[in-house]
Amino acid sequence: EATEGEVPLTQVAQAILDQFTAADTNEDGKLDLVEAQVTDATLTQAQFEALDLDSDGFLTEDELNTTLGNEIDAGGCCRKNKNDPAGTVKKLLGDWLLIGLSMFVLLAMSSMVKKRR
């Protein structure tokens, strides 16, 4: 929690996250204290350490999103379409189309094998 006059940690995290790409000058996907202070010159060592959830001396977008309570996209097609019903329907229809085509090919091959006997 922020003490009187101190900016809440979530606000600090959001400010850093908003400028993460620009602040990541060496493009390694993480920010050290100096890089993070580019986004907020008032960022203290204590705030940085509080945001550095794995205590490795760097901030990542995942750590900032975790602090903010944002859901982190760990990949996978199902998670990407979570808030996109149309995308989910398209994916499911595509899956069923592939299943149908696979079944058709298997039946065709089965028929060809039976005719050769």
Secondary structure as a PSIPRED ss2 file (coil, helix, strand):
# PSIPRED VFORMAT (PSIPRED V4.0)

   1 E C   1.000  0.000  0.000
   2 A C   1.000  0.000  0.000
   3 T C   1.000  0.000  0.000
   4 E C   1.000  0.000  0.000
   5 G C   1.000  0.000  0.000
   6 E C   1.000  0.000  0.000
   7 V C   1.000  0.000  0.000
   8 P C   1.000  0.000  0.000
   9 L H   0.000  1.000  0.000
  10 T H   0.000  1.000  0.000
  11 Q H   0.000  1.000  0.000
  12 V H   0.000  1.000  0.000
  13 A H   0.000  1.000  0.000
  14 Q H   0.000  1.000  0.000
  15 A H   0.000  1.000  0.000
  16 I H   0.000  1.000  0.000
  17 L H   0.000  1.000  0.000
  18 D H   0.000  1.000  0.000
  19 Q C   1.000  0.000  0.000
  20 F H   0.000  1.000  0.000
  21 T H   0.000  1.000  0.000
  22 A H   0.000  1.000  0.000
  23 A H   0.000  1.000  0.000
  24 D C   1.000  0.000  0.000
  25 T C   1.000  0.000  0.000
  26 N C   1.000  0.000  0.000
  27 E C   1.000  0.000  0.000
  28 D C   1.000  0.000  0.000
  29 G C   1.000  0.000  0.000
  30 K C   1.000  0.000  0.000
  31 L E   0.000  0.000  1.000
  32 D C   1.000  0.000  0.000
  33 L H   0.000  1.000  0.000
  34 V H   0.000  1.000  0.000
  35 E H   0.000  1.000  0.000
  36 A H   0.000  1.000  0.000
  37 Q H   0.000  1.000  0.000
  38 V H   0.000  1.000  0.000
  39 T H   0.000  1.000  0.000
  40 D C   1.000  0.000  0.000
  41 A C   1.000  0.000  0.000
  42 T C   1.000  0.000  0.000
  43 L C   1.000  0.000  0.000
  44 T C   1.000  0.000  0.000
  45 Q H   0.000  1.000  0.000
  46 A H   0.000  1.000  0.000
  47 Q H   0.000  1.000  0.000
  48 F H   0.000  1.000  0.000
  49 E H   0.000  1.000  0.000
  50 A H   0.000  1.000  0.000
  51 L H   0.000  1.000  0.000
  52 D C   1.000  0.000  0.000
  53 L C   1.000  0.000  0.000
  54 D C   1.000  0.000  0.000
  55 S C   1.000  0.000  0.000
  56 D C   1.000  0.000  0.000
  57 G C   1.000  0.000  0.000
  58 F C   1.000  0.000  0.000
  59 L E   0.000  0.000  1.000
  60 T C   1.000  0.000  0.000
  61 E H   0.000  1.000  0.000
  62 D H   0.000  1.000  0.000
  63 E H   0.000  1.000  0.000
  64 L H   0.000  1.000  0.000
  65 N H   0.000  1.000  0.000
  66 T H   0.000  1.000  0.000
  67 T H   0.000  1.000  0.000
  68 L H   0.000  1.000  0.000
  69 G C   1.000  0.000  0.000
  70 N C   1.000  0.000  0.000
  71 E C   1.000  0.000  0.000
  72 I C   1.000  0.000  0.000
  73 D C   1.000  0.000  0.000
  74 A C   1.000  0.000  0.000
  75 G C   1.000  0.000  0.000
  76 G C   1.000  0.000  0.000
  77 C H   0.000  1.000  0.000
  78 C H   0.000  1.000  0.000
  79 R H   0.000  1.000  0.000
  80 K H   0.000  1.000  0.000
  81 N C   1.000  0.000  0.000
  82 K C   1.000  0.000  0.000
  83 N C   1.000  0.000  0.000
  84 D C   1.000  0.000  0.000
  85 P H   0.000  1.000  0.000
  86 A H   0.000  1.000  0.000
  87 G H   0.000  1.000  0.000
  88 T H   0.000  1.000  0.000
  89 V H   0.000  1.000  0.000
  90 K H   0.000  1.000  0.000
  91 K H   0.000  1.000  0.000
  92 L H   0.000  1.000  0.000
  93 L H   0.000  1.000  0.000
  94 G H   0.000  1.000  0.000
  95 D H   0.000  1.000  0.000
  96 W H   0.000  1.000  0.000
  97 L H   0.000  1.000  0.000
  98 L H   0.000  1.000  0.000
  99 I H   0.000  1.000  0.000
 100 G H   0.000  1.000  0.000
 101 L H   0.000  1.000  0.000
 102 S H   0.000  1.000  0.000
 103 M H   0.000  1.000  0.000
 104 F H   0.000  1.000  0.000
 105 V H   0.000  1.000  0.000
 106 L H   0.000  1.000  0.000
 107 L H   0.000  1.000  0.000
 108 A H   0.000  1.000  0.000
 109 M H   0.000  1.000  0.000
 110 S H   0.000  1.000  0.000
 111 S H   0.000  1.000  0.000
 112 M H   0.000  1.000  0.000
 113 V H   0.000  1.000  0.000
 114 K H   0.000  1.000  0.000
 115 K H   0.000  1.000  0.000
 116 R H   0.000  1.000  0.000
 117 R C   1.000  0.000  0.000
